[in-house]
Amino acid sequence: MKNFKSGIQKGLGILLVLFLAALCFVAWCSYCPKLHYLNAYLPKDNIQISLSDVQIKTLNQLISKGIVISASDLYNDTIAFYSTLITWLIGILGISGIIGFIYVRSKSREEAEHEAEKAVDNYFAKQSVHDMLDNKIKSEVDNQLEDVKKDLESLEDIQGIKDSIQKIEEKIEVLETDSDRVIPKEPD
């Protein structure tokens, strides 16, 4: 689903760029008709042009039809063209900025959700490892405690044996003293 969504976003982005490029081309074509320019670099005050009445009439017809334009008209058309072009480019920049913002926002949100899921999974995985280690440590401690208890019991048994030996020794001494009374010792 994630790849499908990003594919749609990329496709829409490419279509938008192509649409804007086509719009710029149409705007350029509409502002650049084939014109015949009147020589605007010649000073008007110092030139004596001798034109016949037919030529003046033809020239006025060409000017009225917009085929021949003056320098000021050419200047105004050029300014209008570049003004429109700059306006379109600012619009394209604004639209691409908005699309970029939305794209980055959605991508960062997806990445944040993905990282959050990984962090939660890792947390619980670590918790299960901690639980497992706790159980292992507890069982090992319990085993060690059992061994210590056995050792203590054996120490108690040893102490009991020592007590028994001491009692036996005491009884032997009592028996020896009793036997010395009953059986006299032979002189050496």
C-alpha positions in Angstrom: 0.0 0.0 0.0 2.9 2.3 0.8 4.6 1.8 -2.6 1.2 2.3 -4.3 0.6 5.6 -2.5 4.1 7.0 -3.3 3.7 5.9 -6.9 0.5 7.9 -7.2 2.1 10.9 -5.6 5.1 10.7 -8.1 2.7 10.3 -11.0 0.7 13.3 -10.0 3.8 15.4 -9.5 5.0 14.5 -13.0 1.6 15.3 -14.5 1.6 18.7 -12.7 5.0 19.6 -14.1 4.0 18.6 -17.6 0.8 20.6 -17.4 2.7 23.7 -16.2 5.3 23.3 -18.9 2.5 23.1 -21.5 0.8 26.2 -20.0 4.1 28.1 -20.3 4.5 27.1 -23.9 0.9 28.2 -24.8 1.5 31.5 -23.0 4.7 32.0 -24.9 3.1 31.2 -28.3 0.2 33.6 -27.7 2.5 36.5 -26.9 4.9 36.0 -29.8 3.0 36.4 -33.0 4.9 37.0 -36.2 5.3 40.8 -36.3 7.0 43.1 -38.7 8.8 45.7 -36.6 9.1 49.3 -37.7 12.6 50.4 -37.3 12.5 51.9 -33.8 16.2 52.8 -33.6 16.0 55.8 -35.9 15.4 59.1 -34.3 12.0 60.4 -35.4 12.9 64.1 -35.4 15.8 64.1 -37.7 14.6 61.8 -40.4 12.9 62.9 -43.5 11.1 59.9 -45.0 9.6 60.5 -48.3 6.7 58.1 -48.7 4.1 58.1 -51.3 0.4 58.4 -50.4 -0.1 54.7 -51.2 2.8 53.7 -49.0 1.5 55.9 -46.1 -2.0 54.4 -46.5 -0.5 50.8 -46.6 1.6 51.6 -43.5 -1.4 52.9 -41.6 -3.4 49.8 -42.5 -0.6 47.6 -41.3 -0.4 49.5 -38.1 -4.1 49.4 -37.5 -4.2 45.6 -38.2 -1.3 45.1 -35.7 1.1 43.7 -38.2 3.6 46.6 -37.8 4.0 48.0 -34.3 5.9 50.9 -32.9 8.8 50.6 -30.5 6.6 51.6 -27.6 4.1 48.9 -28.5 6.9 46.4 -28.8 8.3 47.5 -25.4 4.8 47.2 -23.8 4.2 43.7 -25.3 7.6 42.5 -24.1 6.9 43.8 -20.6 3.5 42.2 -20.6 5.0 38.9 -21.8 7.7 38.8 -19.1 5.3 40.0 -16.4 3.0 37.2 -17.3 5.8 34.7 -17.4 7.1 35.8 -14.0 3.6 35.6 -12.6 3.2 32.0 -13.9 6.6 31.0 -12.5 5.8 32.4 -9.1 2.5 30.4 -9.2 4.4 27.3 -10.2 6.9 27.9 -7.4 4.0 28.3 -4.9 2.2 25.2 -6.1 5.4 23.1 -6.0 6.2 24.5 -2.6 2.7 23.4 -1.3 3.0 20.0 -2.9 6.5 19.6 -1.5 5.3 20.5 2.0 2.4 18.0 1.8 4.8 15.3 0.5 7.4 15.9 3.1 4.8 16.1 5.8 3.2 12.8 4.8 6.6 11.1 4.4 7.8 12.4 7.8 4.5 11.2 9.4 4.9 7.8 7.8 8.5 7.6 9.0 7.6 8.7 12.5 4.9 6.1 12.7 7.3 3.4 11.4 9.9 4.4 13.9 7.4 4.5 16.7 6.2 1.0 15.8 9.8 -0.2 15.8 10.5 1.4 19.1 7.5 -0.1 20.7 8.4 -3.6 19.3 12.0 -3.2 20.5 10.7 -2.1 23.9 8.5 -5.1 24.3 11.2 -7.4 22.8 13.6 -6.1 25.3 11.0 -6.5 28.1 10.6 -10.2 27.1 14.4 -10.6 27.1 14.5 -8.9 30.5 11.7 -11.2 31.8 13.6 -14.2 30.4 16.8 -13.1 32.0 15.0 -12.4 35.3 13.5 -15.9 35.2 16.9 -17.5 34.4 18.6 -15.5 37.1 15.9 -16.4 39.6 16.1 -20.1 38.8 19.9 -20.0 39.0 19.7 -18.2 42.4 17.2 -20.7 43.6 19.5 -23.6 42.5 22.4 -21.9 44.3 20.2 -21.4 47.4 19.3 -25.1 47.4 23.1 -25.9 47.2 23.8 -23.6 50.1 21.0 -25.1 52.1 22.3 -28.6 51.4 25.8 -27.4 52.4 24.3 -25.9 55.6 22.5 -29.1 56.3 25.7 -31.1 55.8 27.4 -28.6 58.1 24.7 -29.2 60.6 25.1 -33.0 60.1 28.9 -32.5 60.6 28.2 -30.6 63.8 25.8 -33.3 64.8 28.5 -35.9 64.0 31.0 -33.9 66.0 28.6 -33.7 68.9 28.0 -37.5 68.6 31.8 -38.1 68.5 32.2 -35.9 71.5 29.5 -37.8 73.3 31.1 -41.1 72.3 34.5 -39.9 73.5 33.0 -38.8 76.8 31.4 -42.2 77.1 34.7 -43.9 76.3 36.4 -41.9 79.0 33.7 -42.8 81.4 34.1 -46.4 80.5 37.9 -46.2 80.8 37.6 -44.7 84.2 35.0 -47.3 85.2 37.2 -50.1 83.8 40.2 -48.8 85.7 38.3 -49.1 88.9 37.0 -52.5 88.2 40.2 -53.9 86.7 43.3 -52.7 88.4 46.2 -51.7 86.3 49.3 -53.9 86.3 52.5 -52.3 87.3 55.1 -52.2 84.7 
